[in-house]
Amino acid sequence: MFRILFYEPRIPGNTGNAIRLSAGTGCELHLVEPLGFDMSEAKLRRAGLDYHDLASVTVHPDLGTALATLDAPHVYAFTTGASRSYADVEYVRGDVLMFGPEPTGLPADVLAGSYLTDQVRIPMLEGRRSMNITNAAAVAVYEAWRQHDFAAR
């Protein structure tokens, strides 16, 4: 399946929701430290409900370790500054869909990394800053999964 990577996430409720997304779609969730919360925080547990045992969640000490561990066919950075739409990508199983921390998004040095296949965006109305990180991940995951006819694995 696909891999969701949250780079230095800050809000426990968003990560809890991403755990539910991972459990519901079979995607792996990868979190890159530092995290803006403790994994045992009540807000994270509450947002993830009883899905924690059904989701694959891995915490990595840094981005380099995460990417080396994942050895993905492609790494797509989701950013409002990209010109290519996420819907124009042909996703392959194992691809990494990377999202930046709330509220800043991915930093310039991450966006400049040679490990990136491409930067992509989710279209929004003019003048809007960004989407919620887990909402954006859900849009991306469901497009990638749709392209594979919602196959279980």
SVG drawing of the C-alpha trace seen along z (x, -y; Angstrom):
<svg xmlns="http://www.w3.org/2000/svg" viewBox="-13 -36 33 43">
<polyline fill="none" stroke="black" stroke-width="0.4" points="0.0,0.0 1.0,-3.6 2.9,-5.4 1.9,-8.6 4.8,-10.6 4.2,-13.4 7.4,-15.5 7.6,-16.9 3.9,-16.9 2.7,-19.3 -0.9,-18.6 -1.8,-15.3 -5.4,-15.3 -4.3,-15.5 -2.0,-12.6 -4.7,-10.6 -6.9,-11.2 -4.1,-10.0 -3.9,-6.8 -7.6,-6.3 -6.9,-7.0 -4.1,-4.5 -6.2,-1.8 -9.1,-2.4 -7.0,-2.3 -4.1,0.0 -1.5,-2.7 1.5,-2.9 1.9,-6.1 5.4,-7.3 6.2,-10.2 9.5,-12.1 10.7,-13.5 10.7,-15.9 7.0,-15.5 5.1,-18.3 3.5,-15.9 4.0,-12.6 2.6,-9.5 0.6,-8.7 -1.2,-12.0 -4.9,-11.8 -5.8,-14.0 -4.0,-11.6 -5.5,-8.5 -9.0,-10.0 -8.7,-11.1 -7.4,-7.7 -10.2,-6.0 -9.7,-2.2 -7.8,-2.2 -4.3,-2.2 -4.0,1.5 -5.2,1.6 -2.8,-0.9 0.9,-0.6 2.6,-3.6 6.4,-4.1 8.3,-7.0 11.7,-7.9 14.4,-10.0 15.0,-12.0 14.0,-12.2 17.2,-10.5 16.5,-7.5 12.8,-7.4 13.6,-7.6 16.4,-4.9 14.0,-2.6 11.2,-3.1 13.3,-2.8 10.3,-4.1 9.8,-4.0 8.7,-7.7 8.5,-10.4 6.0,-13.2 6.1,-16.3 2.7,-18.0 3.0,-21.8 0.9,-24.8 3.9,-26.1 3.9,-23.3 2.6,-23.7 1.8,-20.1 -1.6,-18.7 -1.6,-15.6 -4.2,-14.2 -1.7,-14.2 0.5,-11.7 0.4,-8.0 1.0,-6.5 2.8,-3.2 2.4,-0.9 5.0,-1.9 5.1,-5.6 5.6,-8.0 3.2,-10.9 4.9,-13.5 3.3,-16.4 4.8,-19.1 4.1,-20.3 1.2,-22.4 1.1,-25.4 4.3,-26.0 4.4,-23.1 7.5,-21.5 10.7,-23.6 12.7,-24.8 15.6,-22.4 13.2,-19.4 11.6,-20.6 15.0,-20.9 16.0,-17.3 17.3,-15.1 15.2,-12.3 12.0,-13.9 10.3,-12.7 8.2,-15.8 6.4,-18.5 2.6,-18.4 -0.3,-20.4 -4.0,-20.0 -6.0,-22.7 -7.8,-25.2 -9.6,-28.4 -7.6,-31.5 -6.4,-33.2 -6.6,-30.1 -3.5,-29.2 -3.6,-25.4 -5.7,-22.4 -5.6,-20.5 -2.7,-18.0 -4.8,-14.9 -7.5,-16.1 -4.8,-16.7 -3.4,-13.2 -6.8,-11.7 -7.3,-13.4 -4.0,-12.1 -4.3,-8.6 -7.8,-8.1 -6.6,-9.3 -3.6,-6.9 -5.8,-4.1 -8.5,-4.9 -5.9,-4.5 -5.4,-1.0 -9.2,-0.2 -9.2,-0.3 -7.3,3.0 -6.8,4.3 -3.0,4.5"/>
</svg>
